């Protein structure tokens, strides 16, 4: 079995349209959540979101691309481009035949769906644009990235609600580790800040109206975000042989199902996923310094996640730094784990822990060091990223500092 | 009993998979075996039935001004909302 390293990163999210800007926002504790600027927002009871603002799609893409790229594909394509550039990979190499793209996404091209449902239902038109299907399919972004970079191996999209990106990156890790692919572009993307996308979440009554305050006693729910993050997961020997820069190593992954409830999380499923990922990495709990929590800011998730962390790490729990960056970039649903992996990378590379902003009051049911409001310096050797999706689908990744 | 109460009891009974005759005003949602998801569903059905908006966030049920402590409390609260939101 090989070793898997990260050699490229890219992102578009509410905090910044690149990794350097996102790291700077993490360090500053910037909150990207604000008033929603979308069509028909006046008919929504939820008025806030972590929106990518000032998105200059006309400057970034030509007419042919714009007619085929939903907003979610645009985010993913830009993030993938940044990751490829940073990696310095030579795309003329014959092994691009075995290299692929594995992305997480939950909603597909929701702007396309929303706009065209309006066309046929609201406006009563009987004709839609010919590219509605290739724009809205969940796998469109993965396909476009494979075409742009000529990656001809395993390419697909994973859809497991809020754990999609972690499942995608976990599968990419396993493929590269097994030797089936020399490198994979992996991560996730979501653009669900549409009228229909937000209206659907409103129905569940788990959304906050003012701010996302994970682990804070006065938390009142989640806030949706949008964006993408894409990484190059590469075989370590392959990276070393070509002189690539190793940003961090991916050392463990595990996935479990609660098999209990379609929305309520279970402690057991989370515990088995975290423990499984540590076992896969061959690690003992005390080696972990930072956990990027799923931390949605709902009553149910935060309480369950903290209990699971306590159960896995026991006495070491008190020494862990645990933060939820959803407080800054919002819950990016199927892409969220990818954006959150950036916080793990920042911890390992720069020794800075992204904070949980919006924290107002400690909650005895979330009795961990949640790095409230202000980023913190800490030497971290191992970071863990949690994702616990609706439907009880859990996926946890373990990263180690590059040696 | 008012027709408002009958409608609400019918909605709650359907959610709890009980006969409406088995649902009484003093029962709590817990007594009826309705979990948090069932509660959100019942609230939606009541909103639709009376065309009202019920203030409720599943993350902070205690903070809601809407009294959910029993079936009778819900009936009284809905009657209040209908008066208020019609005004």
Interface residues (C-beta under 8 A of the other chain):
Chain A: X203 X204 X205 X206 X207 X208 X209 X219 X220 X221 X261 X262 X263 X264 X297 X298 X299 X300
Chain B: X35 X36 X37 X40 X43 X44 X56 X57 X58 X59 X60 X63
